[in-house]
Amino acid sequence: MKKIFITYFFYSLYFTITLNAQKLATEHTLFQGTLENGFKYTVKENSKPTNRSELRLVIKVGSINEDDDQKGVAHFIEHLAFNGTKHFSHNSLIKYLESIGIKFGQHLNAHTGYEETVYKLTIPLEKDNLEKSFLIFRDWADALNFNPKEFEKERGVILEEARSSNTLGLRLYNKSKHTILNNSKFLNRLPIGDKKTIKNISLKRVKDFYTKWYRPELMHFIAVGDFNPSRVEKLIKKNFSSLKNTNNIQRISHNIPDVNHTQVLSLTDPELTSNSLSVQYIDETIYPRNHKDIKDGVIEGIIYNLFNLKAEEQALKENPYATTIVLKNQKISNKKGSYAFAVTYREGNALNALNELYKIIFSFQKNGFSEENLNLVKKHRLALNEKKHKRLSDIKSKKIISSLVNSAINNSIFVDYEEKYQLKKKYLEEISLSEVETKFKQIIKIQNRVITFFTTNNCKISKKETLASIAHAKKNLIDYKKIKKIPKKLLDENLTHQKISHKNYFKKVDIYEFILENGIKINFKKTNFTKNKLILYATSFGGTSLYSLNQLQPAKKASHFVQKSGIGKFSSVDIIKLLASKDVSVSLNISKLSESIYVTANVVDVESMFELIYLKVQQSKIEKIPADNYKQYLKDRVQKEDKNPKIKFQKERSLFYYKHNPRIQYDTPQTIDKLNNTQMINIFKDRFSDMNNFTFFIVGDIEVEDLELLISKYLGNLPIKHRKESFIEREKPFLQGKQQFIKAYNNENISNIEILFKSKLQFTKKTKILLNMMSSILNIKLRELIREEKSGIYGISVKNFIARIGKKNSNIKIKFSCDPKRKEELIALVYETIDRIKRESITQKELNIYQKKFQKKYEIDIKENTYWLLNMIYSHQENSEIEDILKVPNIINRITTKEIMQIANNVFLNNILQSELNPKLPL
């Protein structure tokens, strides 16, 4: 027996070593290499989207590499890269890129992290764009200008970025980071930098960092796009081979030491509006390098699913202390992460909520998981693995390059798609319950544990109380292996196929129109933009506009309460389990002017999708316990949300500007208590009882014959009423002329400015395009003046709205944040810029730039399911021809400079709301 045991031991040891030794294969379609100077590159051909390329330059240094007097310099250099290089002086780089259809911030950007700086560019592949892009990246690598004037301008921009970054999340992070970062260098570094350092840093010290760390041996260039990889590889060698390593200073490996005991922290902030806690088990991050890493990743994924499946049941408990519980992974650094349990709770219940969390944890630790749920989760993850594999050819270049950048930063393997798919499939089929339970126990035994309470009442919870609550959770544990059996089918009814009474085909746009015998209308476009994917949207006019004041709140809330409950004989958790192996999402909603159904699904699961639509329309319900819990959540939220200056400000501004219109109703504890479940479900059912007034829009990869069978069976049997409805136009009179709304609520030294121009334009496709184009022009002009020239802001947005249905209603909204001392100056510049656009026509050259940008966007959009779905909906709402979707390029090309000026004069009128959310006085 001893001999058998020894033999088994060595066999197990051998198997483990072999598994570890099996190195993963790198994706075979990659072109990878290292130049003589140490410069690395990765190139991958990908045709989604066509004629586009994603380019990235990864510099493997960030804020962690700064000296003590350089805090923020890595980020400063990233900014300066857009303010002048050898071949592009001042801001000519941005102007050139915008001239070829690139949008600053969306297609041209960069980020600085603790351990890396990444420059990003998305380009259309035409003419010599690719060659010029390499010139730009070469300049970023070793030819920044460091112009003193531009340096001083950008200093102001970065200080404004720091001002706007001072959010609730950052403040809480700064208060808690010592617990997870220990005494590592990470503790005293933040990519945005130190304000005092940024204010006083010399140009020389910034250049010192660039000279020291921007070296080819620390660089990795990545290109993914619709190009010839060999051509790109030649361009890499041509542009980057001559880069020199100016020194051989080595980066210090900055690890975060383990604490190996439990740390407990209580945090609060004036703007915190909800109570929560987190429990983090901190561990080393393992990146996929061998077969065992893939297997461990699969096991961890199973654990997240198994735990969260049970945690979902919190909503079904009567008056739970922990209102939500979820387990997820959380990144700390490139080498450290955590298994993080996140919990929300009602005020005063922190320790009870922690106790509830650990009752679940200890139950799984002691009794394990159920075999039935494991099989359910495996089925779900196998289906997910299959879906990803089938859609490999549909992966967008942006997603691929994001993964390649992560691999470059972490020196991990970009695993061969086929091998990864086969390994995940193999392990999902083979992994045993005992392996999952063993891994879960290992997680809970991690000594480096951080427990953080985020409280709205500044309650301090001691380590002693915390550990006592956790210890108490071990008593009277429930064995969650015992689970309720649920039926395997969603729908038991035997539905018969109903007649399709009308069928039409629009050849130009390849769209089918069906009308069922019950009056339901369906527009369908078959696409292969995303394989095996389908999206559906159904809409009917009416919405909350039909309800009187005393019914308005129940009408607004009804769909939210329905979403918290189950369907028919199933609870919400039953539905999760029934759909565990399927890729289906269905939501029904009641909005101001309409009611709608929104669905996404894998085509393999399309019948389940229609079953779910049928059930949600026919058998939706509001259950008492989930409803009571949701009401309590709403009450807790509303009692705290006015602590958030922005929420308080927005409420008061809306009531002021719209003259306290009675249809503008905000939640109070009293209005929530008055919500009646019966009234809400009756309103909900009524809104979805006349399905013959709905039009369905379906876009995706399904054959028309298959769809006809499904719509005739499931949509053909939906309820109808012989009523004709539309929405009620309920105007909200507003204060005429120029109005100001100014409040001093901000807790930080920042002013949030918003200028709203109200107008009454009639909707047409051309008017909307003109508004979009004019907004883009104004946005760029304001950015160039207020950010780049005056250094007064970090970002500014110009948004427009025009109502597609109902009475004429349009507006332009301009938003930015700034130093309170400069708000009058900057607001004046906004008005001056608007006046210039109204008086002076832009040049034809400028217009060509904007036309190019919109054309390039259209080229991408027209090959997206969502774009077709939205435009099919818009055509229905506007009562316009579906073929108008194809007219957009011609409309864009025919826009004139005079029309841009005219639309500015039509929208920038005298009805203005200028609002300012300023800091509390005194600061």
Secondary structure, 3 states (H helix, E strand, C coil): CHHHHHHHHHHHHHHHHHHHHCECCECCCEEEEECCCCCEEEEEECCCCCCEEEEEEEECCCHHHCCCCCCCHHHHHHHHCCCCECCCCCCHHHHHHHHCCCCECCCEEEEECCCCEEEEEEEECCCCHHHHHHHHHHHHHHCECCCHHHHHHHHHHHHHHHHHHCCHHHHHHHHHHHHHHCCCHHHHCCCCCCHHHHHHCCHHHHHHHHHHHCCHHHEEEEEEECCCHHHHHHHHHHHHCCCCCCCCCCCCCCCCCCCCCEEEEEECCCCCCCEEEEEEEEEECCCCCEHHHHHHHHHHHHHHHHHHHHHHHHHHCCCCCEEEEEEEEEECCCCEEEEEEEEEECCCCHHHHHHHHHHHHHHHHHHCCCHHHHHHHHHHHHHHHHHHHHCHHHCCHHHHHHHHHHHHHHCCCCECHHHHHHHHHHHHHHCCHHHHHHHHHHHHCCCCEEEEEECCCCCCCCHHHHHHHHHHCCCCCCCCCCCCCCCCCCCCCCCCCCCEEEEEEECCCCEEEEEECCCCEEEEEECCCCCCEEEEEEEEECHHHHCCHHHHHHHHHHHHHHHHCCECCECHHHHHHHCCCCCEEEEEEECCCEEEEEEEEEHHHHHHHHHHHHHHHHHECCCHHHHHHHHHHHHHHHHHHHHCHHHHHHHHHHHHHCCCCCCCCCCCHHHHHCCCHHHHHHHHHHHCCCHHHCEEEEEECCCHHHHHHHHHHCHHHCCCCCCCCCCCCCCCCCCCCEEEEEEEEECCCCEEEEEEEEECCCCCHHHHHHHHHHHHHHHHHHHHHHHHHCCCCCCEEEEEEECCCCCCCEEEEEEEEECHHHHHHHHHHHHHHHHHHHHCCCCHHHHHHHHHHHHHHHHHHCCCHHHHHHHHHHHHHHCCCHHHHHHHHHHHHHCCHHHHHHHHHHHCCCCEEEEEEEECCCC
